[in-house]
């Protein structure tokens, strides 16, 4: 089952369960001449119970993935997930206040983060994301040098290795946006199905990712890649790192990110 949103996933599971139960009851009734007795129903109950155990694993997997994404959306967890801060830095300047969220249909809310982290894991794989996290942990350790008081995330963002971790992630994700219209629909549904909650009255409570805000987000997310491809030195570096064929393909893909 494709992981899209809790709402769509739950509906798909519920529809499957109801349909399965009805079909099974009808098949059993047909075998019994159109009539089911109490002992027949008792036997079917045991059968449905075994199916419920299989469905439990599906629900648990979906729930655990969302909980982890919610946890990573909190900046309090930055020490454990430094790569998250590095990649979100590419578009965090777009996060708008309540007034802007109400007035600008292309405004972006930080409520996007849980869905973005889930999409990131689906596109590049959790193992690769963990590699990025570990590379960024080493950057943080090098920058801090044991001194928590003088540590600044701006130092991490400015580190050359931090740039290349983010670039590796952008290249890995970019190939999934080759068919932008299709990926746009998937991404918007995923994000809107996993928006972080809002406490109290806020314009952000009614916010959802739409096409305009998605386009603005994508343009910012891949800004490093676009800039590198637009310069001779940058293109040469990308070619040396990822190969000529990949660089040519990336050039075509980023043309969509206006």
Secondary structure, 3 states (H helix, E strand, C coil): CCCCCHHHHHHHHHHHHHHHHHHHHHHHHHHCCCCCCHHHHHHHHHHHHHHHHHHHHHHHHHHHHHHHHHHHCCHHHCCCCHHHHHHHCCCHHHECCHHHHHHCCCCECHHHHHHHHHHHHHHHCHHHHHHHHHHHHHHHHHHHCCCCCCCCHHHHHHCHHHHHHHHHHHHHHHHHHCCHHHHHHHHHHHHHCCCCCCCCCCHHHHCCCCHHHHHHHHHHHCHHHHHHHCCHHHHHHHHHHHCHHHHHHHHHHHCCCC
